[in-house]
């Protein structure tokens, strides 16, 4: 018999509307009753999935068998050293290493790293040693000074994204006495003497930037910037040119940037353009014809952004010299300056693209990099050096393993540095990825990616897993998965519905899937499922759905809205009680999320709209798909209580369906730490979904 959560009703009242919540008591993480309930759920899930142990083990061993466990990353040059990482068979974590640049060696072609360490190899961090004695371990910051003398690194040993920063003298190997507790991700050096970092407020919002002088007590650290507006996060970074520190305060709709010369770290930051509600902009530093220039990407002239430039100093957007104008069919995403060239990142027809412009003698024109596949992902692949004649980029697709490549900017020649090795005889020609366009109920064309074995018979319905996300303008780009080869080889189709709320089709695609248009995300996903079923590619009895975090909200919503379309739904760290969370400004992320979901505290319209789609609040006496919800006890982004309440209510209310909850008891939003542990977790989750859509148990 499944665990039955006690009902302890409380009434939530807003805008004259009452909602009775029977399971809010599960929010008390320290309660013995809560712990007992979560442990009972874990035991029940283990019992209900016992028959999948063979399949789970097979998936794990297949994944493990494809991965080169002892491996090295491609070295990246920074200053006088090549930096890279090592993994070793049997060890869960890697080691961060470096080698000095050898005199007479090609300055930009990285050395070949062998399994046997070079005599002059230096281990900067051994994550296995740092993780020893901890059930969870993650690194936040890992930043080396330009001189190569000092390393600042931060660690999290609970999964709650609260980091402790230490400084290591790389000349001696000694840890300094400097320890900075409870900070956010990231750390930025200014020379060897000063370090800039972010602190957080009670809601875990990075609200301030601080300056630390190496060798002094943290009590003497100076707060150089504070952001009182709870919608805004702050961050700080140095330009690639190492000439400026750039400080950004940004919400989801508005941004403001400040600059400081890097050689004057104790000086005052100056505002480049005061914030204007709804205007987003970013700034980077370029040198053109010997003159310092700001490159500015902004949305003041259109939602898909424009790129302009001007002399360094304060500026007005209307006075910028336009380099790349706004286009309705192209979403500009980034402009990346180097001493001799610029790299433009943008998105067209749901694919991210790269173009380069030479700065010789001044601005010329951008030339797009072309690739052979229809569906692919390409992006900057580690380019910290300013004065480089080459551009390193990564490339991959659903069928092509990820690779690191080098482009000679002047000669336009490309060199493959390394491709992800897939053990066991993988042949990309055995698999195929295609794009399908589905017409939504309001006429919008939704891109859908389909991946399967090339020899799969598509003239009949096949088992299928349909994945979706659809929030935060996040795009689900084509990427290679060692794990999903096991899915394809079992005759299962993997599909991605690039629904509104994501960023695949530009800023309007995002805007049409947020706040009071959020339901487009859910109906898009249902319309894609209907199309795939109508085309005879699958059936409701063979179709499973998968999504995590905000994609878990999508899973919960479609379970309520179209339960007959799916055999099973896997929801990972799912945001399934959004209204309760967004009504609690004291929670991490809540206030900054109001520009994504709306503010139900102030707006009755937003409250009613969110209430109309909240998965938890709309559970009904329906026949549901079978559902597996996986969560983490220390997740600070989507609290474990949301799926715990959701599963409890489904059990009490639904007319049918099996509902399982698994809570990782030493993990955060990204799940467990350690690669073997992550592989095990992924194999468990996938075994359940594969079994649901195919009936396979091996």
N, C-alpha and C positions, 0 to 999 in steps of 0.2 A: 504494500500500500504506500502511495506517495505521501510525503510530509504534508501536513495541513497546517498552514499558518493560522494562528489565532486572529480573530477579528477584534480589534480595539478601536472602534470608530472615533474619529475626530472630524470636526466640520471646518472646512476652509471657506471663508466668506470674502468675496470681493465683488464690487459693483452690484451689490444686492443679489448676488448669485451664490448659492450654497453648493458645496460638493463634499460628500461624505467619503472620507478616506479610511478604509478599514486596516490598512497595512503600513501606515506612516511610522508606526513604532519600530519598524525594522531599520530606520535611519540611525538608531543608537548603536554604533559599531562596538561599543564597549559592553553592551548589555549581554548578560549570560544567555538570555532568551534568543537574542539575535544570533550569537555565535552558535548556539545549539541548532537553530533552524538552518543556518547555512551549512553546517556540518552534516545535518540530516539530508539536506538536498544533495550535497556532494556524494553521500553514501548511496542515495537512491539513484542518482545519475550513473554512478559506477555500476550498480547492479543492473540497470536497464541497458547499459551498453557493454555488458560483459561478453555478449555474443559477438562483438565487433573487435575483440582483442587480436584475433588473427589478422583481420584487415588492417587494423591500426598498426600492428607490428610490421606488416608487409609494406605499408605506405612509408613508415619510418625508415625501414631498411632500404627501400628503393630510393628515397630521398638521400639518405646518407651515402648510398652507393654511387650516386651521381656526382657527389661533391668531393673535390680534392681537399681533404681535410688539412693537410700540411701544405700551405700555400703562402704566397707573398703578393702584396699589392704592387702596382707599378710605382716606382719612386717619383716623388714630386720635388722639384728643386725649389728651395727657398733659401736665399742668401748663399752661404758657402756649404750647404749640406743638401743631401738627398734624403727625403723623409718617406717612410713606408711602414707597412704593418705586416706582421707575421701571424699566421695561425698554425697550430700544431695539433696533429691527430691526438684525440683523447682529451684535449683541453677545451674548456667551454669559452674561454676568452682569448683575445689576441695580445700581441706585444707591439708597442709603438717603437720604431727603431729609426736610426739614421746613419748615413755614411758621409764623410767629407767629400766634397767635389775634388776629383783628382786633376792635378795640373796636366794639361795637354789633352784631356778627355774632351769629347764633344760637349759643349756647354749645355746643350738642350736635349740631347738624346740620353735618356736615363740608362744607368748601368743595369746589367742583368743580375738579378738577385737569385742566388741558389738556396737550396734547402739548408746547406751548411753555411753558417754565418761567416762573413768575412772577418779577418783578425781585427780590423779597425771598426767593426760595427758597434754602435752604442745603443743599448736598450734604454729608451727614455722612460717607458712605463710598461710594467708587466701586469696586465689587468687580472691575471689569474692570482697573483700574489695579493693585489688590492682587494679582490673579491673573497679571499679566504675567510671563512667564518661567517659569511653573510648569505642569506637565502636569496637576496636580490642584490644586483650590482649594475650600475650604469655610470658612464662618464658624461658629464655635461660639457664643460669647457676643456679645451686642450690647445693652448696657445703658446707659441715660442716667440721670444723676442727676435727682432731683425738680426741682432748680433749673434743669435744662437746660444746665448749664455744662460737664459732662464726659461723654464717651462712653468706656466700656470695651468693647473688642471683641477677640475671639481668632480666630486663623486656623489652619488645618491645610493644609499644602501637599504631603502625601504620601498621605492617605487612611487613615492609621493612628489617627486620632482623638487625636493628641497636639497640643495647642493651645499657641500662644504668644499671650499677652495684652499689649495695648498700651492706653494711655490718651490720648485726644485732647481738648484744650481747645477746646470748640466756640465759644468767644468769639473765639479768635485763629486757629483752624485748625491750631495747632501740635500735634505729637506730643510728649508728655512723655518724659522719659528712662526712666520706669518700664517695665520689660519683665519679664514673668513667664513662664518657659519650662515646657513639659511639664506642663500642667495639664489637668483634665477640662473638660467642658462647663460653661458658666454662670459668672456673676459677679453679685454683689449689692452695691449701694451702701448705705452708711449715711451720709447727708449727702453733702457734697462731699469729705470728708477720708479716709474709710475705705472699703475695698473688701474683701468677703469672697469667697473662692474655694475650690475643692477641689483637693487634691493626690491623687496615686494611689500605690499600692504597686507592687512589682515585677510583680504580676499584673495591673496596670492597673485595680485596684479603687479607686474614690474612697474613701479611708479616713480622710481628715482635712480639717478646715476651717481655713483660715488667714485672718488679718486683715492687710491691707496698708495702710499709711498713705501717701497720695499724696505723692510727692516724696522718699521715703526708699528706700534700697537694699533689695532683696528679702531680703538676708541678715538684715535686722531684722524681717521679717514674723513674726507671732506665731501659733503653732499653738493655736487655741482649743478644738479638739476632735479626739480621735483614737479610732478604732474598731478594737480589736484583733481582734474576731471576724470571720474572713474570709468569713462568710456575709453580712455587712452592708455596704451602701453608705451613704454619707453625702451629704447635700445641705443647702443653706441658701437661704432666700428671705425676702423681706419680705412682710408682710401688705399687702393693698390699702389698708388704713387708714393705712399708713405709721407704725404705732405699735410694731410688734414685728418682730424678726427671729425666724424659726422655723427650727430646725435639726432635721433628721430623720435617724435611723439606722434603716435598714430592711432586712430580708431579704425573701424571697418569702412568709414566713409570720408574721413578727413585726416590730413597729415600736416606736419610742420617739422622743418629741419633746421638745425643749428650747426655751426662749424667752428673749429678751433685749429690753429696751426699746431701740427704734431710736435714741433720743436719748442712749443711754449705750453706744456701741459698744465701749468698752474694758472694759465690765463683764463679769460672769460669767453665762453661760447657766445657767438652772435647769431641771431635769427636771420635766416636767408629770405624767407617769405612767411609772414604771419599767417596763421591758419585761417582758412575761410571754409565755412561749413559746406561739406560736400565736395571739396576740392582735395584730391589726392595728388601728391607729387613726390618724386624721389630725385636725388641729386648725386652726381659723382664727378670726379675731377679728371679733366683731360688737359693735355698740353698740345696746342696747335700752333705751328710756326713760332715756337718758343714762348707762347703766351698761355698763361693759366686760364682755363675756361671751365665753366660749369656745364655739364650735360644734364638736362632736366627732362624727366618723363612725367607727364601730367594728364589729367582728364578734364581740364578746363574747357577744351574745345570739342569734347565728345567722349562718350563712355568708353570707347576702345583705346583711348590715350593717344598722345602725340609726343614727339620728342623735339626739343629745341635746345639751343645753346646760347651762352652769353659770357662776357668776361666775368672773372671771379669777383664776387661782391654781392650785395643785395640785388635783387632783380624783381621785375614784374613780368608775369607770364605773357602779357600782350606785347612786350618788347623783345621777346625771344626770337632769335633767328631759327626758323623751322628747318629741322633736318629731315624728319619723317612725319608727314601730316597724318591726321586722323583719317581712318577708313572704316566704313561700316562693316566690312567683311574681314578685317584683320585686327586682331587684338594684340597690341604691343605690350610686351611683358617686362623687358629688361634691356638696358643699354650698358655695356661693359667696356670700359676704356683701358687701353694699353698705351705704351709710349708711341708705338707706330701704327696702331690700328684700333678700330672699334668693333665690338661684336654685338649684334642685335638679336634678341630673342623675341619671337612673336608666334602667334597661333593663327593658322588659316585652315578652314575646312576640317576642323577638329584635330589637326596635327600640329604639334610644336615644331618650329623651324628655326634655323640659324642663318644669319647673313653677316658678312664681314665688309668693312670699309677700311681702305688704307688711308693713313694720314700722311700723304706724301704728294705735294708739299703741304697741302691743307686737306679739307674735307673733299672726298671724291664721291663715290656712290657705293651703296650696299650691293653686294653680290650674294645671292642665296646659295647655300650649299645644297647640292642635290644628292638623293639617295635612291637606290633601286626599288625598295619595297614601297607598297602603297601605305601600309600601316607600320610606323616605326616611332622610336623616341631618340632624340639627339639633343645633347646639351653640353655645356662647359664641363670639363672633367678634371678640374684642379689646376688652376693657373694663377698662383700667387705672385709670380714675378712680373714687375712692371715693364722692364726693358727686355722683352723677349720677341724674337722674330717668328715664333711658332705659336700655334693655338692647339691646346689639347682638348679633345671632345670625347664624349662617350656616345656609343650607338648601341641600340638593341631593338628587338621587336618581340612579338608573341612567340616567334619560332626561332629567332636568331639570338644566341646567348650574348650577353652584354660584352662590349669591347671598349678598350681605351685606344684612342687614335691620335696621331699628331699631324697637323696641317702646317706646312711651310707657307706662311702668308704670302711671301713674295713669289715663290715658284708655283704655288697652288698644288703642290704634291702632297699626297697623303701616305702616312705610314701606320700600319697596324702595330701597336705596341704590345697588346695582349688581349686575347679573347677568353672569356670565362670558359674553363675547361669542363666539359660534361663527360664524366666517366661512363663506361658501359656501352659505348658505340652509338651515341645519339646522332641521328641524321635529320637535319632540318627539313629535308625534302619529304620526310614522312608525315609532315604536318602542314596545315594550311590555315591562314588567317584572312578573313574577308570582312568587308564593310557592307552593312545593310542599312537602308534608310527606311524608317517607319513613320507613317503619317499619324500624328497624334489627333485626338478628338477635336482639337481646335485648329488643325491644319498645319501645325509646326512639324518639320522634318527632324526626327530624332536619329542621330547616328548610333548604330549598334555594331559592336565587334563580335565576330564569331570565330572560334578557334577549335580545331578538331583534327583527327587523323585524316590524312589525304585519302585513304582508302575507305573511309566511313561511308556507308550507304545512306545518302540523304533523301532518297526517294521514299523512305518510311520514317516514322517518328523515332527519335532517339532520346535517351536520358539527357538531361541538360541542367546545368547550373547557371542561373542568371544573376549576375552581380550588379550592384548599384550603390551609388553614394549620393551625389546631388546636393552638395552644400558648400558654402564658403568659397565659391569660385574655384574649387579644387578639381583638377582634371584627372581622369583615370586614363593614363597614357599606356600605349602598348609596352609590355615588359615581359621578359622571359621568366618563367617559373620552373625550377627543377621539380617542385612538388607536383605541379599540374600536368606534367608529362604522364604521371600515373593516372590522372583523370582521363586524358585523351586516350591512353592505351587501353582503358577499360570501356571504350566505346561511348564516352560521355562528351557532349559538346559543352564548351565553356563560352558564355556570352556575357558581354558588358553592355548595359544600357546606359548611354551617356546622357542622362536625363537633365532637365533644367534644374538650376541651382548650382550645378558645376560650372566649369569655365571653358569647356571644350569649344563652344561656338561663340565666345566673346562675352563681354560684360553684360549685354542684354540677356544672354542665356542665364547668367547668374541672377540678374535682377528679376527675371520672370520665374524664379524658383525660391524666393525668400519673402519674409514678412507676410503680407496679405496675398501673396501669390504662391505660397509654399505648397499648396495642394497640387500645383502643376508637376512637382517632383514625383508625387505619388501616382497621379493619373498617367504621366508619361511611362512610368515603369509598368503599370498595368496594361497600357496600350501596347507596349513592346511585347509583353507576355502574350497578349491576345493575338498579335501579328504572328509570332513564332508558332503558336498553336494553330492558327488558321492556315498557315503555310505548310502545315504537316511536318514541321521540323521536330516537334515534340508534342506531348499531351499533358494535361494537368496532372495525370498520374505519374508522369516521368519528369516533371519540372520542379526543381528546387531553387530557392532564392537565398542570396547571401549578401550581408552588408554589416559594416561595423561602425560604431560611434554614431555620427550623424546618419550614416548609412543604416545603422540599427534602428533609428527612428523611421526611416523609409521601410524597413522590414516590418516593424510593428504596425505602421499605417496600412500597408497593403494587406497584412493579415486580417485587419478589420474590414477593409474596403472590398477585397476580392479574395476571400479565403478559398474559394473553389478553383482558383487558377493554379494553386501550388500544392504539391504533395508535402513539401517540407520547407522550413525556413530556418537558417542559421543566423543568429544575431549576436555579434561580438561587441562587448562593452556598449550595449545599445542605449541610446538616448530616448528611452521610451516613456519617461514621465516628464516631458519638457516643460509643461506649464507649472508644475510644482517647483521645479528648479529655477525657472526664469522669474518666478515670483519671490525668490529669496536672494536679495542683493548681497547678502553676507557670504554666499557661496563663491568659490573661485570661478571666474569667468562670467558670472551672471550679467553684471552691468555692461561689460564690453560686448556681450551677446545681444543686447537689445537692438543693435543696428542690423543684426542678422534675422532675428525672430520677431522683433517688435517689443514694446514695453507694456506688458499686460497689467502692471501696477497702475499705470496712468491712463491707459486706453481700454475702455470696455469693448470696443470693436476688436482690438488685438486679443483681449482675453477670450472673447467668445469664439474667435477664429481658431486660436490655439486649442481651446477646449474641444472644438469640433473635429480636430484631427489627432489629438494626443492619444497614442496607442493605449496607455493605461486607462484613461478615462472613457474610452470607447469600446472596451471589451464587452462583447454581447453574447447572448445564448445562441451561438452559431457553431457549426461544424468547422473547426479550424484545421489548418495544416499542422503537422507535427512540428514542434518548435524546440530548438536548442538555443539557450542563452548562456553565453560565457562572459564572466565579469572578473574584476580584480578588486580585492579588498582595499588596496591603497590607492586606487585610481582617484585622482583629484579633478579630472576633467568630466567624466561621467561616473557619478558615484554608484557603487555596487547596489545601493538601495533601489535604484530604478528598475533594473531587471528582476531583482528579488520581489518587489511589489507586483510587477507585471505578471510573473509566473504564478504567484499566489492567487492573483485575481483571475487569471485564465483558468486555473484549476477549479476555482469556485464557481465560475460563471459559464464557461464554454459548454456547448452541447456535446462536443467531442474533440479529440485530438490528444496527442501525448505531449507533455510539456516538461522539459528538463532544464535544470539550472546547474551550472558548474561555476564555483567561485574559486579563483586562484588566491590562496591565502598568503602569498608573499610575492605580490606583483603590482604593477601600475597599469596605466592606460594602454601601453604597448604590450601587455602580457608579461610572461615570465622572462627572466634574463638568462643569459647563457645560451649558446647556439644549440647544443644538444637538447636542452630543456625546451627551447622554442620549437625545434623540430618535432619533439614529442607532442607538444601542445597542438601544433598544426596538424599532425597526423591523426590525433584524436578527433579534432573538429571535422576534418575532411572525411575520415572514416564514417562518421555518422551521416554526413550529407550524401556521400557516394552510396552508402547502403540504402538510404531513403529513396533515391531516384532510380537506382538500378537493381536493388535487391541483393547485390553482391556482398559476400561475407569473407572474401579472401582477395 
